[in-house]
Amino acid sequence: MTIDIHERRAILQEIQSAWVELRNALRNLTEHEIVETGSWGAYSFKDMMAHIATWERLLMQRIQALEEGREPPTIDDIDAFNEEDIQRNQNLSLREVWDRFLETHEKLIELLERTPVLTRELVAADTYEHYREHLQDILEYEKRRSPSRRLKKE
């Protein structure tokens, strides 16, 4: 069953709205803050960006499998998968991560605009819910950073 055009637009708008908030929050950080270990738990915001791109790529793989009538891939141990993914992407430069972050999202949106299998249940956890989760990490970090840094951004 193909999704209604109004529901597709609503889903895409929710994804893009949350994406823009996340992207803008990241752009508001300095390069040092993005690559600083410990800015996102034990990791950096650069690691977070690579992590988000990975989950978007996985969503695209699931969509492709559903379009082809195959069983979508699953992850048995999400924490272990995330840890392995962070380690795998550790040596990428910030430029490479930014490029991957932006390009992967663009490809995902292109796919979501046309796929007949689009549903909120399929995409929420890997898109707008995920973006909002990590936006909160950035906002909490901004509250913790030095008062002089906060003043310079205002």
N, C-alpha and C positions, 0 to 999 in steps of 0.2 A: 504494500500500500504506500503510495506516494504522499508525502507530507503536504498539507495545505500551505499555500503561498504565504498567507498571513502568519502562520506559525513559524515557517522558515525565516521570514523577516524578523519576527520577534526574537527568535533564538539567535540569529546573526547579530542583531542589535545588542542583545545582552552580552554576547561574546565580545563584540567590538568595544562596547562601553567599558567593560572590566579590563580588557586588554589595554586600552588607551590610558586608563588610570595607572595600571602597573607600569607600562612603558614610560609614562611621564615621570612617575616616582623614581624609576631607575635613572632616567636622564637628569634628574635633579641631584643625583649623587655625584661626587667627584670620582675620578678614575681610581684614586687611592681607596675611597670607601667601597667601591665595587669589587676591587680585588683583595681587600683586607680580609685575611682569615679571621673568623670569629664574628664577622658582621651578620652572618646567617647561621646561628648555632655554632657548630665547630667549623663551618665552611664560610665561603664568601658569596656575595651576591652574584659574582661571575658564575660560581657553581650553580646557584639558583637558576640563572638564565639558561644554562646548559640543561639543567634538570627539566625545566618547563618545555624546552624544545624537544627533549627526548619523549616526554609524555604526549606532546602533540604529534610527533612522528608515529608513536604507538597507536594513537587514535586513528591516524590515517591508515595504518595497517589493518586495524580492526574494521574500519569502514570498507576498505577494499575487499577484505575477506567476506563481509556480509553482502557486498554487491555481487560477488562471485558465487554466493551460496555456500561458502565454506564456513567452518567454525572459526570465530575470531581468536587470535592468540590471547593467552592469559598469562599473568605473572603470579606464580605461587607465593613467593616471599617478596613482598613489595619493599620492605626495608633493605633486604640484601640486594635487591635489584638496584634501588636508589644508590646505595653505597658503591656498588660496582660501577654504576654509571658515572658517579662523581669522580671516581678514581680514573676511569677511562678518559674523561674529558679534562683532567687536571692540567695537562700540558698544553692545552689550546691557549692561544693568545686571547686577550680581551677582544680584539678586532674580530678574530675568528668566531668567538662566542656571540658577539653582537650580531654578526652577519648571519649566523645559523639561527639565532633567536628570531630575527626579523624575517628571514627567508622562509623558515619553517612555518611561521604563523601565516605568512602570505599564501603559501601553498595549501595550508589547512583551510583557510577561508575560501579559496578557489574551489576546493573539493566540496566544502559544505554548501556552497551556492548551487551545486548541481546534483549532489548525491540523492538518490531516492530513499536511502535508508536513514536519513537524518531524524533523530528524535532527541528531546531534552535528556532523556535517560541515558542515551548513548554518549552525549558530549559534555554534560554539565561538569562531571568530576575532573575532566582533563582540560576544561577551558575555563569558563567564567568562575566556577567555584575554586578552581586551582589558582587562578590569577588573584582572586580576592584573598585567598589564604596567604599568598606570598606578598601581596600588597600590605597586609597587616604586619608581616615581618619587617618590611621596610619602614613603615610608620612607627613601629615600636623602636627600631634602631634609631630613627631620627629623634625620638624623645630622649634616648639615652646618650646621644652624642654630646659633645662639649657645648656649653652655652655660647661660646664665641663662634663656633661653627654654625650654630642655629641662627645667630644674628646676621652672619654674612649672607645667608640664603634668603633672608627676609627683605 
